[in-house]
Amino acid sequence: MWGNGMMYGYQGGMGWMVLGLVFWVAVIAGIVLLVIWIVGKSGKGKQAQTGETALEILDKRYARGEITKEQYEEMKRDILAK
């Protein structure tokens, strides 16, 4: 009688131990994923998100009339010199 009672109590405790371990693994994994997501969002600039090159951005700015032809040519020379 004592043997059965002790054995069942031990198995129940083992179940809680495994559940606690799974819980903490999930919490740590969640924190790691959150940090990766935050670093990924803050580390990307607008150019990295759109995949545009500097020349493509410059062409669009000139086409929209944001810069003059002289500014466009000077900036283009600067970009190509790098």
Buried (B, 14 or more C-beta within 10 A) or exposed (E): EEEEEEEEEEEEEEEEEEEEEEEEEEEEEEEEEEEEEEEEEEEEEEEEEEEBEBEEBBBEBBEEEEBEEEEBEEBBEEEEEE
